[in-house]
Amino acid sequence: MKTIGLIGGMSWESSVEYYRVINQDMKARLGGHRNARSVLVTVSFEEIKALQHEERWDELGERMAEAAQQVEAAGADFVLLCTNTMHRVAPVLEAALKIPLLHIVDPTAQALRNAGVRRVGLLGTAFTMEQAFYRGRMEERHGIEVIVPGAEDRALVHRIIYDELCHGTLRDASRDEYRRVIEGMQAQGVGGVILGCTEIAMLIAQHDVALPVFDTTALHAQAAVDWALT
């Protein structure tokens, strides 16, 4: 079994989900008391959040590369960046590492292709919804068209992530707003919706909406188990 390297803390609420899904999936596959071999480096999300909103991506790349090298030095065979937004600096990590990075877009795209979805809605932070690093990889490498909400709804989705979900706060009113936003994208003909922030699955589950949902946290974590066992 390979050792899974995790860079967490963005937020720790979703890092817990990574650890849970990885170990539950490993036990389900292997049985008994088996769990995954893993190492985890946790960063300070307060510092990361401030740099994100100041658009200081070069510094963020340095922070993530340093964390990735810590994980590598601890014996990881490959690395997961346990956040969608910070994949903005994924190329910096790949350049700094001697071991592979499991990019969060790729297992999500594979799940979409397996489901026959070629036009998908995306919810996430404003950075993920608006910048090219996520949508570009999905469209250019995987041939899947990505639709995002309008500007006001993007701001709403972003605010709920940072002000509520990253603090573990789950509000019915916010769930209703996300449902409304998802219904708006459904009206544009998407075949599913990507929960493209690792906290969103805390608020939205498949039973909450009619569209198929693609939870990036679970898909990324399950792909890590695949890699660990190959």
C-alpha contacts under 8 A as a table, 3 or more apart, distances in Angstrom:
res1	aa1	res2	aa2	distance
1	M	36	A	7.90
1	M	37	R	7.21
1	M	228	A	5.51
1	M	229	L	5.44
1	M	230	T	7.73
2	K	37	R	6.89
2	K	76	A	7.59
2	K	77	D	5.91
2	K	227	W	7.58
2	K	228	A	4.48
2	K	229	L	6.64
2	K	230	T	7.96
3	T	36	A	7.44
3	T	37	R	4.80
3	T	38	S	5.00
3	T	39	V	7.25
3	T	75	G	6.97
3	T	76	A	4.88
3	T	77	D	5.29
3	T	78	F	7.21
3	T	228	A	6.51
4	I	36	A	7.53
4	I	37	R	6.21
4	I	38	S	4.44
4	I	39	V	6.36
4	I	76	A	5.51
4	I	77	D	6.24
4	I	78	F	5.86
4	I	79	V	6.34
4	I	80	L	7.56
4	I	224	A	6.94
4	I	228	A	6.64
5	G	38	S	5.71
5	G	39	V	5.04
5	G	40	L	6.01
5	G	71	V	5.62
5	G	72	E	7.15
5	G	76	A	4.86
5	G	77	D	6.99
5	G	78	F	5.79
5	G	79	V	4.44
5	G	80	L	6.01
6	L	38	S	7.32
6	L	39	V	6.15
6	L	40	L	4.66
6	L	41	V	6.35
6	L	71	V	7.10
6	L	79	V	5.86
6	L	80	L	4.98
6	L	81	L	6.21
6	L	82	C	6.59
7	I	40	L	5.90
7	I	41	V	5.07
7	I	42	T	5.95
7	I	43	V	7.50
7	I	67	A	6.69
7	I	68	A	6.80
7	I	71	V	7.52
7	I	79	V	7.51
7	I	80	L	6.27
7	I	81	L	5.03
7	I	82	C	5.74
8	G	11	S	7.03
8	G	12	W	6.43
8	G	15	S	5.38
8	G	40	L	6.81
8	G	41	V	6.10
8	G	42	T	4.65
8	G	43	V	6.42
8	G	81	L	6.93
8	G	82	C	5.33
8	G	83	T	7.62
9	G	12	W	4.06
9	G	13	E	7.60
9	G	14	S	7.77
9	G	15	S	6.08
9	G	42	T	4.89
9	G	43	V	5.31
9	G	44	S	6.46
9	G	45	F	5.98
9	G	82	C	7.87
10	M	13	E	7.86
10	M	14	S	7.27
10	M	15	S	7.22
10	M	43	V	7.36
10	M	44	S	7.75
10	M	45	F	5.37
10	M	48	I	7.86
10	M	82	C	7.04
10	M	83	T	6.16
11	S	14	S	5.70
11	S	15	S	6.50
11	S	45	F	6.21
11	S	83	T	7.95
11	S	166	C	5.71
11	S	199	E	7.79
12	W	15	S	4.70
12	W	16	V	6.20
12	W	42	T	7.95
12	W	166	C	7.91
13	E	16	V	5.60
13	E	17	E	7.09
13	E	166	C	6.46
13	E	167	H	7.48
13	E	168	G	6.48
13	E	199	E	7.07
14	S	17	E	5.02
14	S	18	Y	6.51
14	S	82	C	7.70
14	S	198	T	5.65
14	S	199	E	5.39
14	S	217	T	7.65
15	S	18	Y	5.05
15	S	19	Y	6.43
15	S	82	C	6.44
16	V	19	Y	5.22
16	V	20	R	6.16
17	E	20	R	5.00
17	E	21	V	5.96
17	E	217	T	7.38
17	E	218	A	7.93
18	Y	21	V	5.34
18	Y	22	I	6.00
18	Y	82	C	7.37
18	Y	217	T	6.51
18	Y	218	A	7.14
18	Y	221	A	5.75
19	Y	22	I	5.35
19	Y	23	N	6.18
20	R	23	N	5.44
20	R	24	Q	5.96
21	V	24	Q	5.15
21	V	25	D	5.86
21	V	218	A	6.47
21	V	221	A	6.24
21	V	222	Q	7.11
22	I	25	D	5.29
22	I	26	M	6.11
22	I	36	A	6.77
22	I	221	A	5.39
22	I	222	Q	6.21
22	I	224	A	7.28
22	I	225	V	6.31
23	N	26	M	5.02
23	N	27	K	6.12
23	N	35	N	4.99
23	N	36	A	5.51
24	Q	27	K	5.19
24	Q	28	A	6.09
24	Q	35	N	7.39
25	D	28	A	5.00
25	D	29	R	6.22
25	D	222	Q	6.80
25	D	225	V	7.18
26	M	29	R	5.22
26	M	30	L	6.07
26	M	31	G	7.80
26	M	34	R	6.78
26	M	35	N	5.51
26	M	36	A	6.00
26	M	225	V	6.43
27	K	30	L	5.22
27	K	31	G	4.89
27	K	32	G	6.69
27	K	33	H	6.61
27	K	34	R	5.17
27	K	35	N	5.56
28	A	31	G	5.56
30	L	34	R	6.41
31	G	34	R	6.16
36	A	225	V	7.64
38	S	76	A	7.07
39	V	71	V	6.48
39	V	74	A	6.89
39	V	75	G	7.66
39	V	76	A	6.63
40	L	71	V	6.69
41	V	67	A	6.40
41	V	70	Q	7.21
41	V	71	V	6.37
43	V	48	I	7.90
43	V	67	A	7.62
44	S	47	E	5.61
44	S	48	I	6.48
45	F	48	I	4.82
45	F	49	K	5.76
46	E	49	K	5.23
46	E	50	A	6.31
47	E	50	A	5.29
47	E	51	L	6.40
48	I	51	L	5.25
48	I	52	Q	6.13
48	I	60	L	6.99
49	K	52	Q	5.07
49	K	53	H	6.34
50	A	53	H	5.40
50	A	54	E	6.28
51	L	54	E	5.03
51	L	55	E	6.11
51	L	56	R	5.24
51	L	57	W	7.25
51	L	59	E	7.60
51	L	60	L	6.77
52	Q	55	E	5.03
52	Q	56	R	6.18
52	Q	57	W	6.85
52	Q	60	L	7.55
53	H	56	R	7.76
56	R	59	E	5.68
56	R	60	L	6.43
57	W	60	L	4.81
57	W	61	G	5.99
57	W	88	R	7.99
57	W	89	V	7.19
58	D	61	G	5.09
58	D	62	E	6.45
59	E	62	E	5.06
59	E	63	R	6.29
60	L	63	R	5.00
60	L	64	M	6.14
60	L	89	V	7.35
61	G	64	M	5.19
61	G	65	A	5.98
61	G	89	V	5.24
61	G	90	A	7.84
61	G	92	V	5.88
61	G	93	L	7.22
62	E	65	A	5.09
62	E	66	E	6.11
62	E	92	V	7.67
63	R	66	E	5.24
63	R	67	A	6.34
64	M	67	A	5.06
64	M	68	A	6.05
64	M	89	V	7.79
64	M	93	L	6.74
65	A	68	A	4.97
65	A	69	Q	6.14
65	A	92	V	6.56
65	A	93	L	4.85
65	A	96	A	6.15
65	A	97	L	7.88
66	E	69	Q	5.18
66	E	70	Q	6.34
67	A	70	Q	5.05
67	A	71	V	6.39
68	A	71	V	5.09
68	A	72	E	6.18
68	A	79	V	7.04
68	A	93	L	6.75
68	A	97	L	7.24
69	Q	72	E	4.88
69	Q	73	A	6.00
69	Q	96	A	7.31
69	Q	97	L	6.54
70	Q	73	A	5.08
70	Q	74	A	6.22
71	V	74	A	5.09
71	V	75	G	6.79
71	V	76	A	5.93
71	V	79	V	7.44
72	E	75	G	5.43
72	E	76	A	4.96
72	E	77	D	7.13
72	E	78	F	7.57
72	E	79	V	7.68
72	E	97	L	7.49
72	E	99	I	7.24
73	A	76	A	7.23
76	A	79	V	6.91
77	D	99	I	6.12
77	D	100	P	7.57
78	F	99	I	5.34
78	F	100	P	4.97
78	F	101	L	5.83
78	F	102	L	7.07
79	V	99	I	7.38
79	V	100	P	6.38
79	V	101	L	4.80
79	V	102	L	6.09
80	L	101	L	6.10
80	L	102	L	5.50
80	L	103	H	7.13
80	L	104	I	7.86
80	L	224	A	7.68
81	L	84	N	7.82
81	L	86	M	7.38
81	L	87	H	7.21
81	L	101	L	7.85
81	L	102	L	7.82
81	L	103	H	7.66
81	L	104	I	7.78
82	C	198	T	7.45
82	C	217	T	7.68
83	T	86	M	5.91
83	T	87	H	7.14
83	T	197	C	6.80
83	T	198	T	5.78
84	N	87	H	5.62
84	N	104	I	6.72
84	N	124	G	7.93
84	N	128	T	7.06
84	N	196	G	6.34
84	N	197	C	5.56
84	N	198	T	6.56
84	N	216	T	8.00
85	T	88	R	6.04
85	T	124	G	7.95
85	T	125	T	6.86
85	T	127	F	6.40
85	T	128	T	5.45
85	T	197	C	7.23
86	M	89	V	5.87
86	M	90	A	7.15
87	H	90	A	4.64
87	H	103	H	7.49
87	H	104	I	7.68
87	H	133	F	7.40
87	H	134	Y	7.62
88	R	91	P	7.99
88	R	133	F	5.60
88	R	134	Y	7.46
89	V	92	V	5.49
89	V	93	L	6.88
90	A	93	L	5.19
90	A	94	E	6.28
90	A	103	H	7.67
91	P	94	E	5.03
91	P	95	A	6.19
92	V	95	A	5.22
92	V	96	A	6.31
93	L	96	A	5.05
93	L	97	L	6.15
93	L	101	L	7.63
94	E	97	L	5.37
94	E	98	K	7.89
94	E	100	P	6.95
94	E	101	L	6.34
97	L	100	P	7.12
102	L	106	D	7.91
102	L	220	H	7.95
102	L	224	A	7.43
103	H	106	D	5.85
103	H	107	P	7.77
104	I	107	P	6.31
104	I	108	T	6.73
104	I	216	T	6.90
104	I	220	H	5.59
105	V	108	T	5.22
105	V	109	A	6.01
105	V	134	Y	7.00
105	V	137	R	7.19
105	V	138	M	6.59
105	V	216	T	7.89
106	D	109	A	5.09
106	D	110	Q	6.22
106	D	138	M	7.78
107	P	110	Q	4.94
107	P	111	A	6.23
107	P	219	L	6.04
107	P	220	H	6.11
107	P	223	A	6.37
108	T	111	A	5.19
108	T	112	L	6.31
108	T	214	F	6.98
108	T	215	D	7.87
108	T	216	T	6.07
108	T	219	L	6.11
108	T	220	H	7.26
109	A	112	L	5.01
109	A	113	R	6.15
109	A	138	M	6.59
109	A	142	H	6.49
109	A	144	I	7.58
110	Q	113	R	5.10
110	Q	114	N	6.08
111	A	114	N	5.03
111	A	115	A	6.21
111	A	214	F	7.61
111	A	219	L	7.82
112	L	115	A	5.10
112	L	116	G	6.21
112	L	117	V	5.12
112	L	118	R	7.20
112	L	214	F	7.64
113	R	116	G	4.94
113	R	117	V	5.74
113	R	118	R	6.97
114	N	117	V	7.69
117	V	120	V	6.73
117	V	144	I	7.64
117	V	191	G	5.50
117	V	192	G	6.78
118	R	143	G	7.29
118	R	144	I	4.77
118	R	145	E	6.11
118	R	191	G	7.23
119	R	144	I	5.81
119	R	145	E	4.65
119	R	146	V	5.95
119	R	147	I	7.31
119	R	189	G	7.54
119	R	190	V	5.01
119	R	191	G	5.86
119	R	192	G	7.49
120	V	144	I	7.25
120	V	145	E	6.27
120	V	146	V	5.13
120	V	147	I	6.02
120	V	190	V	4.79
120	V	191	G	5.60
120	V	192	G	5.12
120	V	193	V	5.51
120	V	194	I	6.99
121	G	146	V	5.79
121	G	147	I	4.68
121	G	148	V	5.73
121	G	149	P	7.94
121	G	182	I	7.59
121	G	185	M	6.09
121	G	186	Q	7.74
121	G	190	V	5.93
121	G	191	G	7.78
121	G	192	G	6.21
121	G	193	V	4.43
121	G	194	I	6.05
122	L	129	M	6.68
122	L	146	V	6.55
122	L	147	I	6.12
122	L	148	V	5.30
122	L	149	P	7.79
122	L	193	V	5.70
122	L	194	I	4.84
122	L	195	L	6.62
122	L	196	G	6.19
123	L	129	M	6.63
123	L	148	V	6.88
123	L	149	P	7.79
123	L	154	R	7.92
123	L	157	V	7.18
123	L	193	V	7.35
123	L	194	I	6.15
123	L	195	L	5.50
123	L	196	G	5.26
123	L	197	C	7.04
124	G	127	F	7.77
124	G	128	T	5.69
124	G	129	M	5.87
124	G	157	V	6.91
124	G	158	H	6.68
124	G	161	I	7.89
124	G	195	L	6.68
124	G	196	G	4.62
124	G	197	C	4.64
124	G	200	I	7.76
125	T	128	T	5.22
125	T	129	M	6.21
125	T	154	R	7.73
125	T	157	V	6.93
125	T	158	H	4.66
125	T	161	I	7.01
125	T	196	G	7.85
125	T	197	C	6.58
126	A	129	M	5.10
126	A	130	E	5.69
126	A	131	Q	7.90
126	A	154	R	6.17
126	A	155	A	6.74
126	A	157	V	7.88
126	A	158	H	5.57
127	F	130	E	5.41
127	F	131	Q	5.51
128	T	131	Q	5.81
128	T	132	A	7.88
128	T	133	F	7.50
128	T	134	Y	6.09
128	T	135	R	7.79
128	T	196	G	7.50
129	M	134	Y	7.64
129	M	135	R	7.43
129	M	148	V	6.28
129	M	154	R	7.49
131	Q	134	Y	7.02
131	Q	135	R	7.41
132	A	135	R	5.45
132	A	136	G	4.99
132	A	137	R	7.84
133	F	136	G	5.47
133	F	137	R	6.28
134	Y	137	R	5.44
134	Y	138	M	6.34
135	R	138	M	5.10
135	R	139	E	6.02
135	R	146	V	6.21
136	G	139	E	5.20
136	G	140	E	5.66
136	G	141	R	7.82
137	R	140	E	5.33
137	R	141	R	5.35
137	R	142	H	7.08
138	M	141	R	5.87
138	M	142	H	5.26
138	M	143	G	6.60
138	M	144	I	5.78
138	M	145	E	7.40
138	M	146	V	7.47
139	E	142	H	5.55
139	E	143	G	4.62
139	E	144	I	4.76
139	E	145	E	5.51
139	E	146	V	7.00
140	E	143	G	5.71
140	E	144	I	7.84
147	I	185	M	7.24
147	I	190	V	7.49
148	V	154	R	7.70
148	V	185	M	7.34
149	P	153	D	5.79
149	P	154	R	5.74
149	P	181	V	6.83
149	P	184	G	7.62
149	P	185	M	6.65
150	G	153	D	5.46
150	G	154	R	6.05
151	A	154	R	5.08
151	A	155	A	6.30
152	E	155	A	5.20
152	E	156	L	6.32
153	D	156	L	4.88
153	D	157	V	6.09
153	D	181	V	6.76
154	R	157	V	5.17
154	R	158	H	6.10
155	A	158	H	5.10
155	A	159	R	6.10
156	L	159	R	5.18
156	L	160	I	6.27
157	V	160	I	5.37
157	V	161	I	6.39
157	V	178	Y	7.14
158	H	161	I	5.24
158	H	162	Y	6.50
159	R	162	Y	5.40
159	R	163	D	5.68
159	R	164	E	7.70
160	I	163	D	5.33
160	I	164	E	5.18
160	I	165	L	6.39
160	I	174	S	7.05
161	I	164	E	5.69
161	I	165	L	4.85
161	I	166	C	6.00
161	I	197	C	7.99
161	I	199	E	7.10
161	I	200	I	7.26
162	Y	165	L	6.27
162	Y	166	C	5.39
162	Y	167	H	7.61
163	D	166	C	6.66
163	D	167	H	6.90
164	E	167	H	5.33
164	E	168	G	6.37
164	E	169	T	4.74
164	E	170	L	6.73
165	L	168	G	4.87
165	L	169	T	5.22
165	L	170	L	6.40
165	L	199	E	6.06
165	L	200	I	7.22
165	L	202	M	7.47
165	L	203	L	7.71
166	C	169	T	7.43
166	C	199	E	6.76
170	L	174	S	7.54
170	L	175	R	7.90
170	L	202	M	7.56
170	L	203	L	6.21
171	R	174	S	5.26
171	R	175	R	6.39
171	R	203	L	7.97
172	D	175	R	4.98
172	D	176	D	6.21
173	A	176	D	5.09
173	A	177	E	6.34
174	S	177	E	4.96
174	S	178	Y	6.24
175	R	178	Y	5.12
175	R	179	R	6.17
175	R	203	L	6.15
175	R	204	I	6.66
176	D	179	R	5.00
176	D	180	R	6.23
177	E	180	R	5.03
177	E	181	V	6.27
178	Y	181	V	5.03
178	Y	182	I	6.10
178	Y	204	I	7.80
179	R	182	I	5.07
179	R	183	E	6.11
179	R	208	D	7.39
179	R	209	V	6.49
180	R	183	E	5.09
180	R	184	G	6.29
181	V	184	G	5.06
181	V	185	M	6.53
182	I	185	M	5.16
182	I	186	Q	6.16
182	I	193	V	7.30
182	I	209	V	7.80
183	E	186	Q	4.85
183	E	187	A	6.27
184	G	187	A	5.19
184	G	188	Q	6.86
185	M	188	Q	5.06
185	M	189	G	6.95
185	M	190	V	6.38
186	Q	189	G	5.27
186	Q	190	V	5.27
186	Q	191	G	7.31
186	Q	192	G	7.76
186	Q	211	L	7.28
187	A	190	V	7.52
190	V	193	V	7.47
191	G	211	L	6.78
191	G	212	P	7.22
192	G	211	L	5.13
192	G	212	P	4.71
192	G	213	V	5.78
192	G	214	F	7.35
193	V	211	L	6.70
193	V	212	P	6.41
193	V	213	V	5.02
193	V	214	F	6.15
194	I	213	V	6.00
194	I	214	F	4.77
194	I	215	D	6.32
194	I	216	T	7.05
195	L	198	T	7.34
195	L	200	I	5.87
195	L	201	A	6.61
195	L	213	V	6.83
195	L	214	F	5.88
195	L	215	D	5.03
195	L	216	T	6.06
196	G	200	I	7.39
196	G	215	D	7.20
196	G	216	T	5.94
197	C	200	I	5.62
197	C	216	T	7.21
197	C	217	T	7.86
198	T	201	A	6.92
198	T	215	D	7.83
198	T	216	T	6.45
198	T	217	T	5.19
199	E	202	M	5.64
199	E	203	L	7.62
200	I	203	L	5.42
200	I	204	I	6.13
201	A	204	I	4.99
201	A	205	A	5.97
201	A	215	D	6.35
201	A	217	T	7.85
202	M	205	A	7.56
204	I	208	D	6.14
204	I	209	V	7.94
205	A	208	D	5.45
205	A	209	V	7.45
205	A	213	V	7.45
206	Q	209	V	5.92
206	Q	210	A	7.58
206	Q	211	L	7.85
206	Q	212	P	6.68
206	Q	213	V	5.86
207	H	210	A	7.47
209	V	212	P	7.68
214	F	219	L	7.67
215	D	218	A	5.62
215	D	219	L	6.20
216	T	219	L	5.05
216	T	220	H	5.77
217	T	220	H	5.33
217	T	221	A	6.11
218	A	221	A	5.12
218	A	222	Q	5.99
219	L	222	Q	5.18
219	L	223	A	6.10
220	H	223	A	5.15
220	H	224	A	6.32
221	A	224	A	5.05
221	A	225	V	6.67
222	Q	225	V	5.17
222	Q	226	D	6.49
223	A	226	D	4.91
223	A	227	W	6.28
224	A	227	W	5.08
224	A	228	A	6.06
225	V	228	A	4.93
225	V	229	L	6.22
226	D	229	L	5.38
226	D	230	T	6.41
227	W	230	T	5.31
